[in-house]
Amino acid sequence: MKIAFLLVDRFSNLCLSNALEPLRAANSFAREPTYTWQFYSLDGAPVRSSSGIAILPDKAIHELSYVDRLYVIASYGHLENDTPATRRALQVAARQSKAVFGLDTGAWLMAAAGLLKDRRATVHWDILDAFSERFLDVSVEQASWVSERDVLTCAGASATLDLSRHLIARDISPAVAMDVEALFTPPARSDALPAVRDSLVARAARIMRKHIEAPLDINHLSQSLKTSPRTLSRRCQAALGMTPGQLYRHIRLTAARQLVEGSDASIAEIAVRCGYDDPTALTRAFRLRFGAPPTAFRQENLQFGLNLPS
């Protein structure tokens, strides 16, 4: 899936991070990478975030070729950036994009370019009233995000993080979205996984993460949840399309990959820490999940110069 990030001067760096980092994480958790991306500015010149961070884009927006999603990321300065040249650039870029997403005040620039005419949309809450008064041809809603046909608008940085997890669940799987959620959310909040809306399944996943080295059998797991194995299996299938055993294996292999890529522990040690009887069993399961053995993933990290902790 090809993604373009159009960064408009004084854009929100937090919006960019919350849109991009979950996709980067999803690529690492999925069997094979799903997302690729490039950065664009209006004229190809470096652009600064609202906090002064300078980004060197890959290209100017007029050089955009077909992408699946174009993110328009703006924040402060949306009025100064709302120029005839910006409107024309967005109109042309939209024709090269399967879908256009406006983050923060990016919706303002999209509306000014006519991309939201006769559609539902939202914008950052600070300018919601001004937006509704300025663009009478847009049906404005106070929401985290609004999606209609080939456009999507998102209110701000925290909403962008939730949106990213929602998209990952749809694009790849709820299980991978759950992995991403666990990476970005403190354990105290892991009962509220957006990718797993069934509270019983979310609680089961939380217990599984606490018992990776010595996995519980489904009977003990069900007892700790005060439910029956049949109910847990049915709810897990409905929420994630997998059995509790498959979910447990998914969580253990995700933990194994993180140890392979982020530590210098031996494969034998990682096998023990992730509940496998021997390295061969881990390697077999790892290859089935990720398409390559653990040693290949570690070698790739070393090849790209990532320093493993001593």
FENSUL-V308543 format. One record per pair of residues at least 6 apart in sequence whose ideal C-beta (glycine too) atoms are under 6 Angstrom apart, sorted by sequence separation. I is the first residue (numbers start at 0). J is the second residue. D is the distance in Angstrom with one decimal. If there is no record, write none. Layout:
BEGIN
i=I j=J d=D
i=I j=J d=D
END
This chain:
BEGIN
i=26 j=32 d=4.2
i=40 j=46 d=4.4
i=47 j=53 d=5.2
i=93 j=99 d=5.2
i=109 j=115 d=5.4
i=153 j=159 d=5.4
i=195 j=201 d=4.6
i=221 j=227 d=5.9
i=258 j=264 d=5.7
i=275 j=281 d=4.1
i=286 j=292 d=5.2
i=145 j=152 d=5.4
i=221 j=228 d=4.6
i=26 j=34 d=5.8
i=45 j=53 d=5.1
i=46 j=54 d=5.5
i=101 j=109 d=4.5
i=122 j=130 d=4.6
i=131 j=139 d=4.1
i=167 j=175 d=6.0
i=168 j=176 d=3.7
i=235 j=243 d=5.0
i=270 j=278 d=4.7
i=285 j=293 d=5.1
i=144 j=153 d=4.1
i=153 j=162 d=5.3
i=167 j=176 d=4.4
i=192 j=201 d=5.0
i=45 j=55 d=5.1
i=218 j=228 d=6.0
i=221 j=231 d=5.1
i=232 j=242 d=5.8
i=282 j=292 d=5.0
i=143 j=154 d=5.7
i=190 j=201 d=5.2
i=217 j=228 d=4.9
i=232 j=243 d=5.8
i=235 j=246 d=5.9
i=258 j=269 d=4.7
i=267 j=278 d=4.7
i=270 j=281 d=4.0
i=22 j=34 d=4.5
i=164 j=176 d=5.1
i=167 j=179 d=5.8
i=180 j=192 d=4.8
i=231 j=243 d=5.5
i=266 j=278 d=4.7
i=106 j=120 d=5.5
i=144 j=158 d=5.7
i=180 j=194 d=5.7
i=255 j=269 d=5.5
i=143 j=158 d=3.9
i=164 j=179 d=5.9
i=177 j=192 d=5.6
i=40 j=56 d=4.3
i=43 j=59 d=3.2
i=106 j=122 d=4.2
i=164 j=180 d=5.7
i=189 j=205 d=5.0
i=39 j=56 d=5.2
i=42 j=59 d=5.4
i=120 j=137 d=5.2
i=177 j=194 d=4.6
i=206 j=223 d=6.0
i=38 j=56 d=4.5
i=144 j=162 d=5.1
i=176 j=194 d=3.4
i=177 j=195 d=5.5
i=255 j=273 d=4.4
i=38 j=57 d=5.3
i=39 j=58 d=5.5
i=41 j=60 d=5.7
i=104 j=123 d=5.5
i=119 j=138 d=4.6
i=121 j=140 d=5.2
i=254 j=273 d=5.4
i=37 j=57 d=4.3
i=103 j=123 d=4.9
i=116 j=136 d=4.8
i=39 j=60 d=4.6
i=93 j=114 d=5.6
i=119 j=140 d=5.7
i=121 j=142 d=4.8
i=173 j=194 d=4.6
i=90 j=112 d=5.3
i=115 j=137 d=4.7
i=251 j=273 d=4.7
i=69 j=92 d=5.9
i=89 j=112 d=4.0
i=251 j=274 d=5.3
i=110 j=134 d=4.4
i=121 j=145 d=4.7
i=49 j=74 d=5.0
i=86 j=111 d=5.6
i=120 j=145 d=5.5
i=49 j=75 d=4.9
i=86 j=112 d=4.2
i=119 j=145 d=5.0
i=168 j=194 d=4.6
i=217 j=243 d=5.4
i=69 j=96 d=3.9
i=77 j=104 d=3.9
i=81 j=108 d=6.0
i=110 j=137 d=5.4
i=266 j=293 d=5.3
i=60 j=88 d=5.1
i=119 j=147 d=5.0
i=63 j=92 d=5.1
i=74 j=103 d=4.8
i=118 j=147 d=5.0
i=164 j=193 d=5.0
i=65 j=95 d=5.4
i=66 j=96 d=5.3
i=67 j=97 d=4.9
i=68 j=98 d=5.1
i=69 j=99 d=4.9
i=70 j=100 d=4.8
i=71 j=101 d=4.9
i=72 j=102 d=4.8
i=74 j=104 d=5.7
i=77 j=107 d=4.7
i=81 j=111 d=4.9
i=164 j=194 d=5.9
i=73 j=104 d=4.6
i=121 j=152 d=5.1
i=123 j=154 d=5.6
i=2 j=34 d=5.9
i=60 j=92 d=5.3
i=63 j=95 d=5.0
i=68 j=100 d=6.0
i=73 j=105 d=4.5
i=120 j=152 d=4.3
i=123 j=155 d=5.1
i=161 j=193 d=5.8
i=0 j=33 d=5.8
i=72 j=105 d=5.6
i=121 j=154 d=5.2
i=214 j=247 d=5.9
i=0 j=34 d=5.2
i=1 j=35 d=5.7
i=2 j=36 d=4.2
i=3 j=37 d=5.8
i=4 j=38 d=5.1
i=5 j=39 d=4.8
i=6 j=40 d=5.7
i=71 j=105 d=3.7
i=200 j=234 d=5.5
i=259 j=293 d=4.6
i=73 j=108 d=5.7
i=199 j=234 d=5.2
i=200 j=235 d=5.3
i=3 j=39 d=5.7
i=12 j=48 d=3.9
i=252 j=288 d=4.8
i=260 j=296 d=5.9
i=71 j=108 d=6.0
i=197 j=234 d=5.4
i=259 j=296 d=5.2
i=8 j=46 d=5.4
i=10 j=48 d=5.5
i=12 j=50 d=5.8
i=71 j=109 d=5.9
i=200 j=238 d=4.4
i=259 j=297 d=5.3
i=6 j=46 d=4.9
i=9 j=49 d=4.7
i=12 j=52 d=5.5
i=207 j=247 d=5.1
i=211 j=251 d=5.5
i=260 j=300 d=5.3
i=197 j=238 d=4.2
i=208 j=250 d=5.9
i=195 j=238 d=5.6
i=207 j=250 d=5.0
i=211 j=254 d=5.4
i=263 j=307 d=4.6
i=106 j=152 d=4.1
i=41 j=88 d=5.9
i=6 j=54 d=5.8
i=98 j=149 d=4.8
i=99 j=150 d=5.2
i=100 j=151 d=4.6
i=101 j=152 d=4.5
i=102 j=153 d=5.0
i=18 j=70 d=5.9
i=103 j=155 d=5.6
i=5 j=60 d=5.6
i=15 j=72 d=5.6
i=102 j=159 d=5.6
i=14 j=72 d=5.4
i=3 j=63 d=5.9
i=212 j=272 d=5.4
i=214 j=274 d=4.4
i=10 j=72 d=4.6
i=211 j=273 d=5.7
i=212 j=274 d=5.7
i=3 j=66 d=4.5
i=10 j=73 d=5.5
i=11 j=74 d=3.9
i=211 j=274 d=5.7
i=10 j=74 d=5.5
i=1 j=66 d=4.5
i=9 j=74 d=5.9
i=174 j=239 d=5.4
i=1 j=67 d=5.2
i=2 j=68 d=4.9
i=3 j=69 d=4.8
i=4 j=70 d=4.9
i=5 j=71 d=5.1
i=6 j=72 d=5.5
i=7 j=73 d=4.0
i=9 j=75 d=4.4
i=173 j=239 d=5.1
i=0 j=67 d=4.7
i=9 j=76 d=3.8
i=8 j=76 d=5.7
i=7 j=80 d=5.2
i=174 j=249 d=5.3
i=178 j=253 d=5.0
i=14 j=102 d=4.6
i=14 j=103 d=5.1
i=11 j=103 d=4.9
i=33 j=171 d=5.6
i=17 j=156 d=5.3
i=18 j=159 d=5.2
i=14 j=156 d=4.9
i=17 j=159 d=4.1
i=21 j=163 d=3.8
i=25 j=167 d=4.6
i=29 j=171 d=5.2
i=13 j=156 d=3.9
i=17 j=160 d=4.0
i=14 j=159 d=5.1
i=18 j=163 d=5.8
i=25 j=171 d=6.0
i=29 j=175 d=5.4
i=28 j=175 d=4.9
i=25 j=175 d=5.6
i=28 j=178 d=4.3
i=25 j=179 d=5.5
i=24 j=179 d=4.8
i=21 j=179 d=5.0
i=24 j=182 d=5.5
i=30 j=290 d=5.7
END
